[in-house]
Amino acid sequence: MTSSVPRLVIAAPSSGSGKTTVATGLMAAFAARGLAVSPHKVGPDYIDPGYHALASGRVGRNLDAYLCGPELVAPLFLHGARGCDIAVVEGVMGMFDGAAGEGELASTAHVAKLLRAPVVLVVDASSQSRSVAALVHGFASWDPEVRVGGVILNKVASDRHEALLREALESAGVPVFGVLRRVAQVDTPSRHLGLVPVAERRGAAVDAVAAMAEQVRAGCDLDGLVSLARGAGALSCAAWDAAEVLASSPPPQEGLPFVNAGGAETPRGAGNCATSPHRPAPGHEPPHGQVIAIAGGPAFTFSYAEHAELLTAAGAEVVPFDPLRDEQLPVGTAGLVIGGGFPEVYAAELSANEPLRKAVSALAETGAPVAAECAGLLYLCRELDGQPMCGVLDASARMEDTLTLGYRDAVAVSDSSLAVAGTRMRGHEFHRTVVEPAAGDAAAWGVRVPRRRLEGFVQRGVHASYLHTHWASVPGVARRFVERCRTS
């Protein structure tokens, strides 16, 4: 099976060059032309896909070769791009920057190669003229397997500056597909963890995306970029499908031992959640209708679309709710998923919603499955920055100045509603908060990098941790979670 969805990867020499402006602007400009646009983001970023969704009218999806493995990048891309006329993939950091110590793994260049997609390099030209040719030549020739198909020059000061840049780039042999001037209204506000999510500034975000689209429409050769996208190589794989991956029986994976503080190891070969005894045999899937509530709204904006799709395919009815506004969980809630976001920004409002806090605590007390990641972990604590939270966990949380950021290799150290001990997963941490204690009597994960430690909490049906994980990498977690909802 082959597929040739037209596609572009938007890359840059470094962060701050304007990738988000160009990628989001292109998505909106193509959509305004009547094209069905598939939006994607390289890496674990949750915020940019919100802007992409606003620009394209479709769910923004991540392509992370570290969290999901290189083999899933193309299938997940094709899943998101079903029925689309063109796909735009925004890169991460500098084009060749990937997971620390892992070479090209999870870099924009790596994903571009996996997708056989041409790259458009966005260059911040604000402090250079002729030197731009050397920069572009270096990026275009560094890895011959990466096809740099063109350049978009950003933050160009004047017509004279543009002329100097174009003259210099003639020698590099890379076409210029656009020239953008600095435009104030395109700027989007940031804070301690990056851009402010769309859900928190809907009206302003709409205006910002419209400005990006107009700037790109006016400054870029859209016809030329569509033509470049149509030259992408064919992909010889099938699109990822939640129902199909759950129906298949993946081979068992052996868990890595993790030495805890007392020196004991988790069992090697304890099994993988996808092959645990809690997984029903093919043809004996649980009936539809197990209501799983997923937190959303401005305080909980971080979620991968595939999680809800896997839960639905496993037999659940997924119902969103907003902890800032809803005073009760959805009717019939049998399980709860609370992803990432910014509860520290909304601590007072979350605390003020006492009826919902009590409802969450009561649900957890019954032993119902609760999966909480990062922001969800903070919400389940006794308090966050002195504000009462749900009190499910005997732990307190606070903001701090230090940023904790990076990919993590993890192994489950306790049986939980998500996984059996020994299950290996990869995750990502991104926060400026501290939870004390860092782990419960039964920890969620053993993490090796940046230091060997136990992390998170497992109690009754609760699995709470700082790690953001992508369930497409181990889809059995969704099946196990739904099964636990049925039997708890």
N, C-alpha and C positions, 0 to 999 in steps of 0.2 A: 504494500500500500504506500503510495506516495502522495504528498501534498505540496502545493506551491503557493501558499498564501503570500501575497506581496507584503514585504516587511522591511523595516528600517530599525537599526539600533542607533540611538543617540548617545554619543560618548563625548568625553572631554579629557584634556590633559590633566585636570585636577578638579577637585570640588570647588564650587563657587564660580564656575565658568559660565553657567547659564543653561545647564542641561534641562532643568525642570521647566524653565520658561519656554525653551524651544520645543521640548517634547509635548508639553501640555498645549502650547500654541498650535503645533502641528495637528494634534488630535482634534482640537476644536475647529481648526481651519478645514481639515479634510471632512469632518462631520458636517460642516456648513455647506460643503459641496454636494452633500447627499450620500457620501460614502459611509458604509458601516465600518467603524473603526474599533479595532481591538487594542485596549491599552494594557501595557505591561511595565513592570519595574524590576530591574535586576537587584537581587539582594533581599534582605529582611525588612526593608522600610515599609511602614504602614501608612505614613502620612501622604507621600506623593500619590499613591494610588487613589486617594480620595479626590485629589484635584483632577487626576486622569479620568475618573468616573464622571465628574462634573463636566469635563470637556467632551467626552465621547458618548455619554449616555449609556455606557456599559460598565460592568463591574471591573475595577482595576485589579489586576492579578500580578502576583510576584513570581519571579523565576530565580530560584536560589539553588545553585549547584552544590552548596555546602549542606544546607538543611535537608534537601530532597535527594541529592545525588545527581551527578551529571546525566545519568540515564533517564531521568524524569523531566529534564528541562524541555526537550522538544515535545513529548506527549502533553505536558501541562500547557505549553504554549498553544498547541493545536486545539486543546480542549477550550481554552479561552477564546480562540480565534474562529470557532465554528461559525459559519455563515457570514464572515466578515469580508470586506473588500480589501482592507489593508490593515496592517498591524504596526504600531509604533512602540518600541521598547526603549524606555529610559534607562541608561546605565547607572552605575554607582561609582562614586569617587573618581579617581583618575582611571583611564581606560584599562591599564594593566594592573591596577591595585585589587588584590583579592584577599582571601583569608590569610591572616598572618602566619607566616612560616609554611604556607601550602603552595607556593609558586603561583600559577595562574588560576588556581581553583576559585571559582565563584566570582572572578573578575568580569568586567564588561566584555573584555576581549574573549574570555573563555566562553561566555554565553553566546556571543556573536558567532563563534566558530561552531558551537553546538547547534545553532539555528541556521547556519549557512546564510547569514544575513549580511548585507552591506552595512557599513558603519558611516554615519555622518558625524564628523568631529566638530564640536562646538568650541571655538577658541575665544577666550577673553583677550581682545586685541587692544585693550585700553592703554597699555604702556609699551607698545612695540610697533614697529613698522616692518622693515626688511627682515628682522629676526623671525617673523612669523613663518617664513619659508623654511628655515632650519627646523623649527619646532614641528611643523606639519610633516616635513620630509622624515623626521625621526620617527614620529608615530606611525606614518604610513609604511615604513620599511622595517620597523623593529621585528614584527612577526609576519612573515610572508603568508601565513594562513589567514590572517585578518585582512579583510578587504575594506580599506578606507575609500569609500566611493565619492566623498566630497566633504566640503567644509562649510560651516556657517560661522561667520565672523560676528562676535557679539561686542557690545559696548564700544562701537566705533564712534569717534568724536565728530567727524566732519566729512564732507565730500573729498577734501584733500587727503585726509587720513585713509579713506576708503580706496582712493586711487593708488596710494603708496602700497597698501596691503595687496590689492589685486595685482599690481605690477610685480611684486615680490613673489606671489604665489604662482605666477605663470611658470616659474622655473621649477616648482615642486611637482608639477604635473597632476595636481589634484584640483578638480573643479570647485569653484565657489558657488554654492547653492543659495546663499543668502547673506545679507548684511543687516545687522540690527543695531539701532542706536539705543542709548540708555533712555528708558522711559520710566518715570517714577511710579506711575500707577500700576505697573506690572509687579513691583516689589510686594512680597507677602511677609507679614510679620513673623518673627521667630521668638522663641523663648528657650528655656533650659534644655529641651530635648529636640530642638529643630523648629520647623514651620508649625504654625498653629493649624490644627486640623480643620478641614472644611466644615465639619459638624458644629464647630464652635463659632464660625463666622460666615454663615451661609450666604448672606447677602453680599458681604464684602468679597467673598471668594468667587461668587458669580461674576462680579465686576472685574476682579483680577484675571479670571480665565478669559473673559471677553476681551480684555486689553491685550493679553498674551496672543490670542487668536488674531487680533487686528494687526499687531506688530509683526507677527510671522507672515500673515497674508500679504502685508504691504512690502515686507523686506525679503521674502524668500521665493524661489522658483518652485512653486508647488507642482507644476506639471513635470518638471525635471526630477523632483523628489519621488513622485509617483512612478515615473519611468525607472528610476534607480531601484525602488522597492520591488518592482516587477521582475527585476533581474536576480532576485534571491534564488538560491539553489533549492531543489526539491528535497523534502524531508521524507525519508522512507521509514516511517513509523506510524502507529495508530494513535489517535487522540486518547488522552487519559479519560477514563469514565469511572465514576465513583462506584456504580453498581457492579461493573465488571471486575474492578480490583477487589471488591469485597467478596464477590462470588468465587474468585480464584483462591487457591490455597498456596500462599507464598511459602517457600522453604523455611524451615526453622532457622533462627539465628542464635548463635551462642552468645550469652552475655559475658562481658569482660568482668573479671573480679575487681572489686573496689575495696581497698583496705580502709576501714574506718578508723576513728580515733583510738579504738581499743585494739586494733590490729586484726580484727576478724575480717574475713572476706565474704562478699556476697557469693552465692553459689554459681560456679561456672556451669553454663548450659542449663540454667534454670528455666529457660524457655523464652518465647517471644509472645507478646500479647495476641498476635494474629493467630497463634497456634495453641493458645491456652485452652484448658478444659471448658472455659466459659463461651467459647465460640461455637455457635450452633452448626450442625452439619449442613452442607448445601441442600437446599430444598426445605429446610426447617427454620427459616428466618423468622424472627419475632414479628408479630402482627404490627401493622402500622397503627399509629395513634399514641405512642409513648411521647408525651409532651416534654420537650427539652427547651427550657427558656435560655435565651442567649442575651446577655447584657449588651446594650448599645447606648446611643445618645452621646452627648458631648463628653462625658466622663470616661466612656469605654469605647473608644473608636478603633482599637487595634484588633483586627481579626482577619484571618485568611478565609476567603470565600469557600475554599475546598472543605473546610471543617464542617460547615453547615450542610454542604452537599453530601459528605460522607455520612453524617448523622441521619440525613433524610434517606439515603440509600440503605442504611442499616435498619430502617424501620421506624424512625422517630418523626414526630411532627415538631418542627423547629419553629419556635415563637419568640420574636424579639421583644424586649422590654427596656425601659429607660429608668435606671435607678434614681435619677434626679427627679422624675415626675410621677412614676407609677408607685402607688402605695401598697400594691399587692403583686405577687408573682402571677403569671398567667394561670388561668383556671386549669387544674389537672396537672400542674408541673410535677414531673417525676424525676427530673434531673436539671442541673443548672450549670451553665458555662459562662464564666466571667473572664473575659480576655483583658488585654492591656489597654492603656489609656492614660489619663491624667487625673486620677482621683485626688492627688495632692492639690490641684487647682480648685477642685470642687469639694474639698473636705467638709466645709461648713454646710453646704447644701445636702451632701450625702448624709451627713450626721443628722440634719434636721428631719430627714425622711425616716423617722423612727418606725412607723408601721412596716415599711419594707425591710428595714434592718432586722426587725423581729421576725418577719416572715422568712427571711434567708436563714436566720439562726434556727428557727423551728424546723425548717426543711432539713438542714444539716443534722440536727439532733435525731431525726428519724433514721439516719443512715443513708439517705438518698445520695446518689452520686453528684458530686460538685467538683468541677474542674476549674481551677483559678490560676491565671498566669499574670504575674507582675502586678498590674493594677488590681486584678482580682484578689491576689494575695493580700495586698494592703487593705482592701475592703473587708476581708474576713477577719482582720486583726481586731484586738480590743479597741485600739485607738490609732489615729493617724494625726501626727502633729497636735496631740492633745484633744482632738475631736473624737468622740465615741463613734466606733464603727460597728460591725455586726457581732463581734465578740465570739465568733466561731473558733478562732485560734487564740490560745493563751500567749499572745505576742503583741508587741507594740511596734509602730512604724513611725519614722520621721524623715523629713527631708534633710539632705546634707549637700555640701558643695561638690564632693567628689563624684565624677561620672564613672559608672561601671558599664563597660561596653565591650562586646566581643562575642565571637562564636564559642560554643562550648560542646565538648563531647561528654555525654552523660550516660549513666547506667542506673536503672531503677533499683533501689536498695530495699524497697518494701512492696509487697503486693498491694495494689490499689484498684480503684475503679477504672483506671486507664491502662494499667500494665501490670504484669507479673514481675517479680524480682528477677533481675538479669536482663530485662529488655534494654537494648541499646537504642538511644536516640540522640540526635544532634539538636542543639538549641542555640538561642541567642539571648544575651542579656543586654539591657539598655535602660538604665535608671539612675536617678540621683537620690535614692532613698535607702534606708537601712531598716531591716526588720530584726528585732531582738526578742528571743533567740533566733539565729539564722536557720535552725532546723528543729523539728520536733523530736519526740522520743522515737517515732518512726519517721525517718526522713524520706523525702520524695526521690532525690537523686544523689548519686555520688558524682562529683565533677573533678576532673583532673587538672584543668587549666583555668585560670593562671596559677592556681595552687590546688592541691588535693584537699577536698572538703566535702562535707555533707551539706545538703541544701534542701529546704522546703519541708512540707508537712504532709503526712498521711494519717488521717484519723477517721474512723468510721468510713463513710463514703467520700470524704474530702481528699482531693489531691491539689495542693496549693504550692506554687513555686514561682521563683523569679524567671525561670526559663520560658521563653517563647519557643514553641515547637511547631513544626509543620506536619500535620497528621498524614499528608499524602505519602510521606516517607515510610510510615508504619501504619497503614490504614486500619489494621486490626484494633487500634486504640478506640476508634469510633464504634466498631462492632461491640467491643467489650463494654464500653460505656453505656450503649443502648441496652445491652443484655442486663447489666447491673440495674438500670432503670426499671427493667421489666420484673426483676426478681427481688429488688430491695423492699 
